[in-house]
């Protein structure tokens, strides 16, 4: 049985991450010493994850697929905390790594 309490509460609150600004840890993790955090937006929620629009300084804009990694800590849990996601190129599905996302902007 998977613990999905936070996801159920998010659903009950009618929370949707679609269209929301997020902070994306592309290196390190929240609370870590050596991190790189960039702004992003969840543009679409799909059955297989979320389309993440990423705006990294000095790089072209990118659209990626973010797939929740931990059972019970899916996209509906973003209202509460950061979540771990496996990130893939939207086209071609090449895995880029495991990142962390949280609601809010980097500024």
Phi, psi and omega per residue, in radians:
X1 nan 2.308 -3.129
X2 -1.662 2.393 3.078
X3 -1.337 1.983 -3.097
X4 -2.219 0.453 -3.060
X5 -1.005 -0.839 -3.101
X6 -1.125 -0.621 3.083
X7 -1.175 -0.705 3.124
X8 -1.146 -0.705 3.101
X9 -1.120 -0.759 3.091
X10 -1.011 -0.732 3.101
X11 -1.145 -0.734 3.132
X12 -1.100 -0.587 3.098
X13 -1.395 -0.018 -3.089
X14 1.061 0.584 3.110
X15 -1.302 2.381 3.003
X16 -2.394 2.289 3.102
X17 -1.365 -0.142 -3.080
X18 -1.062 2.252 3.135
X19 1.450 0.038 -3.081
X20 -1.654 2.549 3.030
X21 -1.304 2.482 3.114
X22 -2.366 2.728 2.953
X23 -1.708 2.378 -3.073
X24 -2.142 2.080 3.069
X25 -1.490 1.772 -3.134
X26 -1.551 -0.222 3.032
X27 -2.534 2.331 -3.100
X28 1.389 -2.878 -3.139
X29 -2.528 2.842 3.131
X30 -0.934 2.298 -3.133
X31 1.512 -0.129 -3.132
X32 -1.364 2.826 -3.127
X33 -1.337 -0.773 -3.076
X34 -1.924 1.694 -3.093
X35 -2.258 2.785 2.962
X36 -2.321 2.083 -3.095
X37 -2.041 2.269 -3.141
X38 -2.203 2.698 3.122
X39 -1.364 2.601 3.093
X40 -2.667 3.050 3.085
X41 -2.457 2.364 3.011
X42 -1.472 1.928 -3.036
X43 -1.604 -0.394 -3.098
X44 -2.765 2.439 3.027
X45 -1.841 2.252 -3.130
X46 -2.123 3.016 3.066
X47 -1.101 -0.580 -3.078
X48 -1.647 0.082 3.120
X49 2.538 -2.597 -3.115
X50 -2.293 2.511 3.030
X51 -1.461 2.172 -3.072
X52 -1.972 2.115 3.075
X53 -1.644 2.107 -3.029
X54 -1.991 2.344 3.126
X55 -2.086 1.467 3.141
X56 -1.557 2.314 3.103
X57 -1.019 2.325 3.100
X58 1.388 0.075 3.129
X59 -2.229 2.801 3.036
X60 -1.170 2.657 3.046
X61 -1.074 2.563 -3.121
X62 -2.363 2.606 3.001
X63 -2.011 2.164 -3.043
X64 -2.232 2.890 3.037
X65 -1.857 2.120 3.113
X66 -1.868 2.078 -3.097
X67 -1.981 2.073 3.137
X68 -0.924 2.391 -3.056
X69 -1.651 -0.721 -3.030
X70 -1.618 2.282 3.056
X71 -1.021 2.323 3.123
X72 1.496 -0.104 3.130
X73 -2.113 0.957 -3.122
X74 -1.476 -2.938 -3.077
X75 -1.052 -0.549 3.128
X76 -1.233 -0.217 3.105
X77 -1.553 -0.078 -3.126
X78 -1.101 -0.393 3.119
X79 -1.101 -0.397 -3.021
X80 -1.775 -0.729 -2.961
X81 -2.754 -3.139 3.001
X82 -1.305 2.753 3.062
X83 -2.292 2.709 3.081
X84 -1.573 2.334 3.142
X85 -2.334 2.541 2.941
X86 -1.564 2.291 -3.024
X87 -1.978 2.342 -3.108
X88 -2.264 2.637 2.959
X89 -1.061 2.414 -3.136
X90 -1.142 -0.699 3.074
X91 -1.741 2.171 3.100
X92 1.643 -0.364 3.060
X93 1.049 0.493 3.056
X94 -1.220 2.267 -3.121
X95 -1.312 2.270 3.133
X96 -1.722 -0.396 3.131
X97 2.496 -3.001 3.076
X98 -1.870 2.108 -3.126
X99 -2.092 3.101 3.092
X100 -2.211 2.485 3.086
X101 -2.286 2.639 3.106
X102 -2.594 2.589 3.098
X103 -1.069 2.605 3.056
X104 1.996 2.885 3.139
X105 -1.738 2.892 -3.115
X106 -1.479 -0.168 -3.108
X107 -1.657 nan nan
